[in-house]
Amino acid sequence: VQLQASGGGLVQTGGSLRLSCVASGRRFSNNGMGWFRQAPGEEREFVASITWNGGRRYYADSVKARFTISRDNSKNILFLQMNSLTPEDTAVYYCAESRFAIASSQASDYTNWGQGTLVTVSS
């Protein structure tokens, strides 16, 4: 399956963005999905993940209560709603498909990655 992330852009501190990740080629409904991000000069880090059916969601401490991950399996779309953005959230955001049905925070559990979408938060 090919993953195409979109929805990034420039936003002011305190603003919101919603990222989308469309999967094409086959359904991703059997697999956990996740969002990761990579800031300039930094390692890629876990942001959020969701189980195959959306039953459980996990978040990095840095985004908990501000970000919400969701999915629509009928449309093969993964979302990341980001609120109360700060300059520390500036990064390229990647969606990824896990090899497992469960949600995971480990990048090594993800075998299929989208191309990334840039989020820039100005102060």
ABEGO torsion letter per residue (X at the ends): XBBBBBGBEBBBBGBBBBBBBBBBGBBAAABBBBBBBBBBGBBBBBABBBBAAGABBBBBAAABGABBBBBBAAAGBBBBBBBGBBAAABBBBBBBBBABABBBABAAABABBBAEBBBBBBX
